[in-house]
Amino acid sequence: MIGTAGISIILRLELDNSPGGFLRIARAIEDGGGDIVGVDVIASSHESSTRDITIHAVDALAGQVIVEALGKIDGVRVVNVSDRTFLLHLGGKIQVQVKAPVKNRDDLSRVYTPDVARVCLAIQEDPQKAFQLTIKRNTVAIVTDGTAVLGLGNIGPKAAMPVMEGKAMLFKQFANVDAFPICLDTTDTDEIVRTVKALSPVFGGINLEDISAPRCFEIEKRLQDELDIPVFHDDQHGTAVVLLASLINALKVVGKNIEDVKVVLTGIGAAGVACSDILLSAGAKNVIGVDRHGTIVRTKTYDNEVWNDYASRTNPYEIDGDLMAAIEGADVFIGLSGPGVLKVEHLRKMAKDPIVFAMANPTPEIDPAEAEPYVRILATGRSDYPNQINNVLCFPGMFRGVFDCRARLINEEMKLAAARAIAGIVSDEELNEHYIVPSVFNQKVTKAVSQAVVEAAVATGVARRERVETRYS
């Protein structure tokens, strides 16, 4: 998340109209590793001019170096520096808009008092009518405590707000789902569960986000058990769905079956457990989890109960050792850990045509350029490399489908259906080592995922309505 796509800044400069003045500016920007994107003249006179120069720099530090260099040029004064990312966030990135204007007393009486009372009483008599007569039918709460924000860690609820606002934007743009950030100033599991339950009458679904493990497991489980609306921890299940979709296509390329491959997965936190679960549900037989202490194996007992359960379902040959021991003969490596975990020495131990998903963000488990000569297929979580495994491929369509059929919950069959739908977007003619997963901007994805989710929900009996009218825009 940090600096993966560079930064764009606008510099307002006042410069003397001396010969070669702008050339010196352009050279300073180039020497600092920046690119000039555009130049706009704001004001001009015989003696000087004021210009806005938009530049792209690799990161914030490079941008700062460029600004300092420009300030040292004779005849140049830096008037203002605007980071376009910060400008985008001014006042927040989302807002509430009314669906119908209130122009007169008649409108006022129908949307508020006194006529609104009839709608309130109808819902009191039949609470399910809240799905028809309020925002509940199409609104999801994005709930976090800010303890595990991707690439940033425990930054707290206020600092997590920009991420949650961004997620709300993606819900709306990709699936026409209304979403609102709920950033809670508590890390107490009981209080989080209690608060979300108290807020639940407003929402048709709960998207848990960036809550640290192992608390996230209990929070999700309790909310699933105690609410009658879907609860989805995207860090776990969104990641798992897109991972499986990518692996389905990667295995097609190398001509292997999921039942036969050996999968080694590093980082057995929230995402690692969910990814392992969906692989097992999809038919994988030999999944081995590795954390910083080594392989997770059923011959040991762990303080973390989640790991004890994990051990009972994975590592069938009871490999006890480090990553080097686990990765011998592995067909697939899945990284959900951190930079530097995977080495070339590990890759050399893998089976023929190895598949490597180095998904740590912002820095993968191994540098893609370093890994490329040794692997058949490489995927990461980054947008600046091919085969990006991105949750945006899942969560908008997942909730669009959930809302369209008014599902009570999201079950394993719905997740598997979503994964297969994402994989199916890439045709056999398009499929290759560098294109195993569709772009997040592929407009077919949300529709395919939502339809697959609806069909699975109906088939498994969790849909509360089967006649579906999908709303994408």
C-alpha positions as CSV (number, residue, x, y, z in Angstrom):
1,M,0.0,0.0,0.0
2,I,2.9,2.4,0.7
3,G,4.2,4.1,-2.4
4,T,3.5,1.3,-4.8
5,A,2.4,3.5,-7.7
6,G,4.6,6.6,-7.1
7,I,3.2,10.0,-6.3
8,S,1.9,13.0,-8.4
9,I,2.5,16.5,-7.1
10,I,1.7,19.9,-8.4
11,L,4.4,22.6,-7.9
12,R,3.4,26.2,-8.2
13,L,6.6,28.1,-9.0
14,E,7.3,31.7,-9.5
15,L,10.3,32.2,-11.9
16,D,12.2,35.1,-13.3
17,N,12.1,35.4,-17.1
18,S,15.8,34.8,-17.5
19,P,17.3,32.8,-20.3
20,G,17.4,29.0,-19.6
21,G,15.3,29.4,-16.4
22,F,12.8,26.7,-17.2
23,L,15.5,24.4,-18.6
24,R,17.2,24.5,-15.2
25,I,13.9,23.5,-13.6
26,A,13.3,20.6,-15.9
27,R,16.9,19.4,-15.4
28,A,16.5,19.5,-11.6
29,I,13.3,17.5,-11.8
30,E,14.9,14.9,-14.1
31,D,18.0,14.6,-11.9
32,G,15.7,14.0,-8.9
33,G,14.1,11.0,-10.7
34,G,10.8,12.9,-11.6
35,D,8.9,13.2,-14.8
36,I,7.1,16.4,-15.9
37,V,3.5,15.5,-16.7
38,G,2.2,19.0,-17.5
39,V,2.9,22.7,-17.3
40,D,0.2,25.4,-16.9
41,V,0.9,29.1,-16.9
42,I,-1.0,30.8,-14.1
43,A,0.2,34.4,-14.5
44,S,2.8,36.1,-16.6
45,S,4.5,39.5,-16.9
46,H,7.6,40.9,-18.5
47,E,9.7,40.2,-15.5
48,S,8.4,36.8,-14.2
49,S,5.8,34.1,-14.6
50,T,3.9,31.8,-12.3
51,R,3.5,28.2,-13.4
52,D,1.9,25.0,-12.1
53,I,4.1,22.0,-12.9
54,T,2.7,18.6,-12.4
55,I,5.3,16.0,-11.9
56,H,5.4,12.2,-11.2
57,A,8.0,11.0,-8.7
58,V,8.7,7.4,-7.5
59,D,7.8,8.1,-3.9
60,A,7.3,10.9,-1.4
61,L,11.0,11.1,-0.5
62,A,11.9,11.7,-4.2
63,G,9.3,14.4,-4.4
64,Q,10.7,16.1,-1.4
65,V,14.2,16.0,-2.9
66,I,12.9,17.6,-6.1
67,V,11.2,20.4,-4.2
68,E,14.4,21.1,-2.2
69,A,16.4,21.2,-5.4
70,L,14.1,23.6,-7.1
71,G,14.2,25.9,-4.1
72,K,17.9,26.3,-4.5
73,I,17.8,27.5,-8.2
74,D,18.4,31.2,-8.6
75,G,15.3,33.1,-9.8
76,V,12.9,30.3,-8.8
77,R,10.6,30.5,-5.8
78,V,8.4,27.5,-4.7
79,V,5.1,29.1,-3.9
80,N,3.1,25.9,-3.1
81,V,3.4,22.2,-3.2
82,S,0.2,20.1,-3.6
83,D,0.2,16.3,-3.4
84,R,-2.6,15.2,-5.7
85,T,-3.4,12.2,-3.4
86,F,-3.9,14.5,-0.4
87,L,-6.0,16.8,-2.6
88,L,-8.2,13.9,-3.5
89,H,-8.8,13.2,0.2
90,L,-9.7,16.8,1.3
91,G,-13.0,16.5,3.1
92,G,-13.1,12.8,2.6
93,K,-13.8,10.8,-0.5
94,I,-17.5,9.9,-0.1
95,Q,-20.7,11.7,0.7
96,V,-24.4,11.1,1.2
97,Q,-26.8,12.2,-1.5
98,V,-30.6,12.2,-1.5
99,K,-32.5,10.1,-4.1
100,A,-35.5,12.5,-4.3
101,P,-35.5,16.3,-3.7
102,V,-37.7,17.9,-1.1
103,K,-39.3,20.8,-2.9
104,N,-42.5,21.6,-1.0
105,R,-44.6,20.7,2.0
106,D,-46.1,17.7,0.3
107,D,-42.6,16.2,-0.3
108,L,-41.6,17.0,3.3
109,S,-44.7,15.2,4.7
110,R,-44.0,12.1,2.7
111,V,-40.3,11.8,3.4
112,Y,-40.6,12.9,7.0
113,T,-43.5,13.8,9.2
114,P,-46.4,12.9,9.2
115,D,-46.6,10.3,6.4
116,V,-43.3,8.6,7.2
117,A,-45.1,7.2,10.3
118,R,-47.1,4.8,8.0
119,V,-43.8,3.3,6.7
120,C,-42.4,3.0,10.2
121,L,-45.5,1.1,11.4
122,A,-45.4,-1.2,8.3
123,I,-41.8,-2.2,9.3
124,Q,-42.8,-2.6,12.9
125,E,-45.5,-5.0,11.8
126,D,-43.1,-6.9,9.4
127,P,-39.4,-6.2,10.1
128,Q,-38.4,-7.8,6.8
129,K,-40.0,-4.8,5.0
130,A,-36.9,-2.9,6.2
131,F,-35.2,-4.5,3.2
132,Q,-37.8,-3.0,0.9
133,L,-38.4,0.4,2.4
134,T,-35.0,1.5,3.8
135,I,-31.3,1.7,2.8
136,K,-30.8,-1.7,4.5
137,R,-31.4,-3.5,1.1
138,N,-28.2,-2.2,-0.4
139,T,-25.9,-0.9,2.3
140,V,-22.9,-2.6,3.9
141,A,-20.9,-1.5,6.9
142,I,-17.2,-1.6,6.5
143,V,-16.1,-2.3,10.1
144,T,-12.5,-1.9,11.4
145,D,-10.6,-1.2,14.5
146,G,-7.5,-0.2,12.5
147,T,-5.2,-2.8,14.1
148,A,-4.1,-4.6,10.9
149,V,-4.2,-2.1,8.0
150,L,-2.4,-3.6,5.0
151,G,1.2,-2.4,4.8
152,L,0.8,-0.2,7.8
153,G,-0.2,-2.4,10.8
154,N,-1.9,-1.0,13.9
155,I,-2.5,2.6,13.0
156,G,-5.8,3.0,14.9
157,P,-9.4,3.8,13.7
158,K,-8.9,7.5,12.7
159,A,-5.8,6.7,10.5
160,A,-7.7,3.8,9.0
161,M,-10.5,6.0,7.7
162,P,-9.0,6.8,4.3
163,V,-8.6,3.1,3.5
164,M,-12.2,2.4,4.5
165,E,-13.5,5.4,2.5
166,G,-11.6,4.1,-0.5
167,K,-13.2,0.7,-0.1
168,A,-16.6,2.3,0.1
169,M,-15.8,4.0,-3.2
170,L,-15.0,0.7,-4.8
171,F,-18.2,-0.9,-3.6
172,K,-20.2,1.9,-5.2
173,Q,-18.2,2.1,-8.5
174,F,-17.9,-1.6,-9.2
175,A,-21.2,-2.9,-7.9
176,N,-23.5,0.0,-7.0
177,V,-23.4,-1.1,-3.4
178,D,-23.7,1.7,-0.8
179,A,-21.1,1.3,1.9
180,F,-20.1,3.3,4.9
181,P,-16.9,3.2,7.1
182,I,-17.5,2.2,10.7
183,C,-14.1,2.8,12.5
184,L,-14.4,1.7,16.1
185,D,-12.3,3.2,18.9
186,T,-11.9,-0.1,20.7
187,T,-10.0,-3.4,20.3
188,D,-12.1,-5.3,22.8
189,T,-13.7,-8.3,21.1
190,D,-16.8,-8.2,23.2
191,E,-17.3,-4.5,22.6
192,I,-16.8,-4.8,18.9
193,V,-19.3,-7.6,18.6
194,R,-21.8,-5.7,20.8
195,T,-21.4,-2.5,18.8
196,V,-21.8,-4.1,15.4
197,K,-24.9,-5.9,16.6
198,A,-26.3,-2.7,17.8
199,L,-25.7,-1.0,14.4
200,S,-26.9,-3.9,12.3
201,P,-30.5,-2.8,11.8
202,V,-29.2,-0.2,9.4
203,F,-27.2,-2.5,7.2
204,G,-27.8,-5.5,4.9
205,G,-24.3,-6.8,5.4
206,I,-21.1,-6.5,7.4
207,N,-17.7,-6.3,5.8
208,L,-15.0,-6.7,8.5
209,E,-11.7,-5.1,7.5
210,D,-8.2,-4.8,8.9
211,I,-8.8,-6.4,12.3
212,S,-5.8,-8.2,13.7
213,A,-5.6,-12.0,14.2
214,P,-6.6,-14.0,16.2
215,R,-9.4,-11.6,17.3
216,C,-10.8,-11.4,13.8
217,F,-11.7,-15.1,13.8
218,E,-13.8,-14.8,17.0
219,I,-15.4,-11.5,16.0
220,E,-16.4,-12.9,12.6
221,K,-17.7,-16.2,14.0
222,R,-19.8,-14.6,16.8
223,L,-21.3,-12.0,14.4
224,Q,-22.1,-14.8,11.9
225,D,-23.9,-16.7,14.7
226,E,-25.7,-13.8,16.2
227,L,-26.8,-11.8,13.1
228,D,-29.3,-12.6,10.3
229,I,-27.3,-10.7,7.7
230,P,-24.0,-11.8,5.9
231,V,-20.7,-11.1,7.7
232,F,-17.7,-11.3,5.5
233,H,-14.1,-10.7,6.7
234,D,-12.6,-9.5,3.4
235,D,-8.9,-9.9,4.5
236,Q,-9.6,-13.6,4.9
237,H,-12.2,-14.6,2.4
238,G,-11.8,-12.0,-0.3
239,T,-8.2,-12.8,-0.5
240,A,-9.0,-16.6,-0.5
241,V,-11.5,-16.3,-3.3
242,V,-9.2,-14.4,-5.6
243,L,-6.3,-16.6,-4.7
244,L,-8.3,-19.7,-5.7
245,A,-9.4,-18.1,-8.9
246,S,-5.8,-17.4,-9.8
247,L,-4.6,-20.8,-8.9
248,I,-7.4,-22.5,-11.0
249,N,-6.0,-20.8,-14.1
250,A,-2.4,-21.2,-13.1
251,L,-2.9,-24.9,-12.8
252,K,-4.5,-24.9,-16.3
253,V,-1.4,-23.3,-17.7
254,V,1.0,-25.9,-16.2
255,G,-1.3,-28.8,-16.8
256,K,-1.7,-29.9,-13.1
257,N,-4.7,-30.8,-11.0
258,I,-5.4,-29.2,-7.6
259,E,-5.9,-32.7,-6.1
260,D,-2.3,-33.7,-7.0
261,V,-0.2,-30.6,-6.2
262,K,1.8,-29.9,-3.1
263,V,1.0,-26.3,-1.8
264,V,3.3,-24.5,0.7
265,L,1.8,-21.4,2.3
266,T,3.7,-18.9,4.5
267,G,2.0,-16.7,7.0
268,I,-0.7,-18.5,9.0
269,G,-2.7,-15.5,10.0
270,A,-6.3,-14.5,9.0
271,A,-5.6,-14.7,5.3
272,G,-3.4,-17.7,5.5
273,V,-6.0,-19.8,7.3
274,A,-8.8,-18.7,4.9
275,C,-6.7,-19.4,1.8
276,S,-5.8,-22.8,3.1
277,D,-9.5,-23.5,3.9
278,I,-10.7,-22.6,0.4
279,L,-7.9,-24.7,-1.2
280,L,-9.0,-27.7,0.8
281,S,-12.6,-27.1,-0.1
282,A,-11.6,-26.9,-3.7
283,G,-10.0,-30.4,-3.5
284,A,-6.4,-29.7,-2.5
285,K,-5.0,-32.7,-0.4
286,N,-1.5,-31.5,0.5
287,V,-1.4,-28.0,2.0
288,I,1.5,-27.2,4.4
289,G,1.4,-24.0,6.5
290,V,4.7,-22.4,7.5
291,D,5.0,-19.6,10.0
292,R,8.1,-17.9,11.5
293,H,8.5,-20.9,13.9
294,G,8.4,-23.5,11.1
295,T,5.8,-25.8,9.7
296,I,2.5,-26.2,11.5
297,V,2.1,-29.9,12.3
298,R,-0.4,-32.0,14.2
299,T,2.2,-33.6,16.3
300,K,2.6,-30.3,18.2
301,T,0.3,-28.4,20.5
302,Y,0.0,-24.6,20.0
303,D,-1.1,-21.8,22.3
304,N,-3.1,-20.5,19.3
305,E,-6.2,-22.7,19.1
306,V,-6.7,-21.6,15.5
307,W,-3.3,-23.2,14.7
308,N,-4.3,-26.4,16.5
309,D,-7.4,-26.7,14.3
310,Y,-5.3,-25.8,11.2
311,A,-2.8,-28.5,12.0
312,S,-5.5,-31.1,12.2
313,R,-6.5,-30.4,8.6
314,T,-3.2,-29.8,6.9
315,N,0.3,-31.1,6.4
316,P,-0.8,-34.7,5.9
317,Y,2.7,-36.1,5.8
318,E,3.6,-34.3,9.1
319,I,6.6,-32.5,7.7
320,D,8.3,-30.9,10.7
321,G,10.9,-28.2,9.9
322,D,11.5,-24.9,8.3
323,L,10.4,-23.5,4.9
324,M,13.3,-25.3,3.1
325,A,12.1,-28.6,4.4
326,A,8.5,-27.9,3.5
327,I,9.1,-26.6,0.0
328,E,11.0,-29.6,-1.3
329,G,9.1,-30.8,-4.3
330,A,6.3,-28.2,-3.9
331,D,4.3,-27.3,-7.0
332,V,2.9,-24.1,-5.5
333,F,4.2,-21.5,-3.1
334,I,1.7,-19.0,-1.6
335,G,3.2,-16.1,0.4
336,L,1.0,-14.2,2.9
337,S,3.9,-13.2,5.2
338,G,6.5,-10.6,4.5
339,P,9.5,-9.5,2.4
340,G,12.6,-11.7,2.1
341,V,10.9,-14.9,3.2
342,L,11.4,-16.7,-0.1
343,K,14.9,-17.2,-1.6
344,V,16.2,-18.5,-4.9
345,E,17.4,-21.5,-2.9
346,H,13.8,-22.3,-2.1
347,L,12.7,-22.0,-5.7
348,R,15.4,-24.4,-6.8
349,K,13.9,-27.1,-4.5
350,M,10.4,-26.8,-6.0
351,A,8.9,-29.2,-8.5
352,K,8.9,-28.6,-12.3
353,D,6.9,-25.6,-13.5
354,P,6.6,-24.0,-10.1
355,I,3.8,-21.5,-9.3
356,V,4.7,-18.7,-7.0
357,F,2.2,-16.3,-5.5
358,A,4.2,-13.8,-3.5
359,M,1.4,-11.7,-2.1
360,A,2.9,-9.7,0.8
361,N,2.3,-6.0,0.3
362,P,3.8,-3.6,-0.4
363,T,7.0,-5.8,-0.7
364,P,6.5,-9.4,-1.9
365,E,8.2,-12.4,-0.3
366,I,10.8,-12.3,-3.1
367,D,11.6,-9.7,-5.7
368,P,9.7,-10.7,-8.9
369,A,12.8,-9.9,-11.1
370,E,14.9,-12.3,-8.9
371,A,12.2,-15.0,-9.0
372,E,11.3,-14.9,-12.7
373,P,14.1,-17.1,-14.1
374,Y,13.1,-19.9,-11.7
375,V,9.3,-20.0,-11.9
376,R,6.8,-20.8,-14.5
377,I,4.0,-18.5,-13.1
378,L,4.5,-15.6,-10.8
379,A,1.7,-13.5,-9.1
380,T,1.8,-10.7,-6.5
381,G,-0.5,-8.4,-4.7
382,R,0.9,-5.4,-6.5
383,S,-0.6,-3.4,-9.4
384,D,2.8,-2.8,-11.1
385,Y,3.4,-6.4,-11.9
386,P,1.4,-8.9,-14.0
387,N,-1.1,-11.2,-12.3
388,Q,-2.2,-9.0,-9.5
389,I,-4.2,-10.9,-6.8
390,N,-6.6,-8.1,-5.7
391,N,-9.6,-8.4,-3.4
392,V,-11.5,-5.9,-5.6
393,L,-12.2,-8.8,-7.9
394,C,-14.3,-10.4,-5.2
395,F,-16.0,-8.2,-2.6
396,P,-18.1,-5.9,-4.9
397,G,-19.6,-8.8,-6.8
398,M,-20.0,-10.9,-3.6
399,F,-22.1,-8.3,-1.9
400,R,-24.0,-7.4,-5.1
401,G,-25.1,-11.0,-5.3
402,V,-25.8,-11.3,-1.6
403,F,-28.1,-8.2,-1.7
404,D,-29.8,-9.3,-4.9
405,C,-30.9,-12.6,-3.4
406,R,-31.0,-11.3,0.2
407,A,-28.8,-14.1,1.5
408,R,-28.7,-14.7,5.2
409,L,-25.0,-15.5,5.2
410,I,-22.0,-16.2,2.9
411,N,-21.1,-19.9,2.9
412,E,-18.2,-21.9,1.4
413,E,-20.2,-22.8,-1.7
414,M,-20.8,-19.1,-2.5
415,K,-17.0,-18.4,-2.1
416,L,-16.1,-21.3,-4.4
417,A,-18.7,-20.1,-7.0
418,A,-17.2,-16.6,-6.9
419,A,-13.7,-18.0,-7.4
420,R,-14.7,-20.1,-10.4
421,A,-16.6,-17.1,-11.9
422,I,-13.5,-14.9,-11.6
423,A,-11.3,-17.6,-13.2
424,G,-13.8,-18.1,-16.0
425,I,-13.5,-14.5,-17.1
426,V,-10.1,-15.4,-18.6
427,S,-10.8,-17.5,-21.7
428,D,-8.6,-20.4,-22.8
429,E,-7.5,-18.3,-25.7
430,E,-6.3,-15.5,-23.4
431,L,-4.8,-17.7,-20.7
432,N,-1.0,-17.6,-20.4
433,E,1.7,-17.3,-17.8
434,H,1.3,-13.5,-17.6
435,Y,-2.5,-13.4,-17.6
436,I,-4.1,-15.8,-15.2
437,V,-6.5,-13.4,-13.4
438,P,-8.6,-10.6,-15.0
439,S,-8.0,-6.9,-14.4
440,V,-9.9,-5.2,-11.6
441,F,-11.4,-2.9,-14.3
442,N,-12.8,-5.8,-16.4
443,Q,-16.5,-4.9,-16.4
444,K,-17.5,-8.6,-16.7
445,V,-16.2,-9.5,-13.3
446,T,-18.8,-8.0,-10.9
447,K,-21.7,-9.4,-13.0
448,A,-20.2,-12.9,-13.2
449,V,-19.4,-13.0,-9.5
450,S,-22.8,-11.7,-8.4
451,Q,-24.7,-14.2,-10.6
452,A,-22.6,-17.1,-9.4
453,V,-23.1,-16.1,-5.8
454,V,-26.9,-15.8,-6.3
455,E,-27.0,-19.3,-7.9
456,A,-25.0,-20.8,-5.1
457,A,-27.0,-19.1,-2.4
458,V,-30.3,-20.3,-3.9
459,A,-28.9,-23.8,-4.3
460,T,-27.8,-24.0,-0.7
461,G,-31.0,-22.6,0.7
462,V,-29.6,-19.3,2.2
463,A,-31.3,-16.9,-0.3
464,R,-34.4,-15.2,1.0
465,R,-35.6,-14.2,-2.4
466,E,-35.0,-16.1,-5.7
467,R,-36.4,-13.6,-8.2
468,V,-33.5,-11.4,-8.7
469,E,-33.3,-8.0,-10.3
470,T,-29.6,-7.1,-10.3
471,R,-28.7,-3.4,-9.8
472,Y,-25.2,-2.4,-11.2
473,S,-25.8,1.3,-11.8
